[in-house]
Amino acid sequence: MKGVTIMTEEKSGRRIAQLDLTVLSKQIETLQDVLDVLIAEARKSEKDTAWGMIKKDLKKRGKL
């Protein structure tokens, strides 16, 4: 994909995404999709929270 470069560190194996904003700013939907994928990938090891628990917490804090 134009505007996105994925690099891998040799020692740690960590992946790094380099975004060329001058290219991606012309395709805002593509940029949003790339960011969504990056966030999902970064959070894949987080535990899930049931919607009922989230809703209860929001009501408790007066946000819902």
C-alpha positions in Angstrom: 0.0 0.0 0.0 1.4 3.4 -0.9 2.2 5.5 2.1 2.7 2.6 4.5 6.0 0.9 5.3 6.2 -2.0 7.7 9.7 -2.7 9.2 10.8 -5.4 11.6 13.5 -5.0 14.2 16.0 -7.9 13.9 16.8 -8.3 17.6 13.4 -8.0 19.2 11.2 -8.9 16.2 9.0 -5.9 16.9 7.2 -4.4 13.9 7.2 -0.7 13.1 4.7 1.0 10.9 5.9 4.1 9.1 3.1 6.3 7.6 3.7 8.8 4.9 1.1 11.4 5.8 1.5 13.4 2.7 0.4 10.3 0.7 -2.3 9.1 3.1 -3.8 12.6 3.7 -5.1 12.4 0.1 -6.9 9.2 1.0 -8.5 9.9 4.4 -10.6 6.7 4.4 -7.5 4.6 3.8 -5.7 6.4 6.6 -8.6 5.7 9.0 -8.6 2.0 8.0 -4.8 1.7 8.5 -5.1 3.3 12.0 -8.0 1.0 12.9 -5.9 -2.0 12.0 -2.9 -0.8 13.9 -5.0 -0.1 17.0 -6.7 -3.5 16.8 -3.3 -5.3 16.4 -1.9 -3.4 19.4 -4.9 -4.4 21.5 -5.3 -8.0 20.5 -3.8 -9.3 23.7 -6.1 -7.2 26.0 -8.8 -9.1 27.8 -12.4 -8.6 26.6 -15.0 -6.7 28.7 -18.7 -7.6 28.4 -20.9 -4.9 27.1 -23.1 -5.2 30.2 -20.2 -4.3 32.4 -19.3 -1.3 30.3 -22.9 -0.1 30.2 -23.2 -0.5 34.0 -20.0 1.5 34.5 -21.1 4.3 32.1 -24.4 4.6 33.9 -22.7 4.6 37.3 -20.5 7.5 36.1 -23.5 9.4 34.6 -22.3 9.1 31.1 -25.1 7.1 29.7 
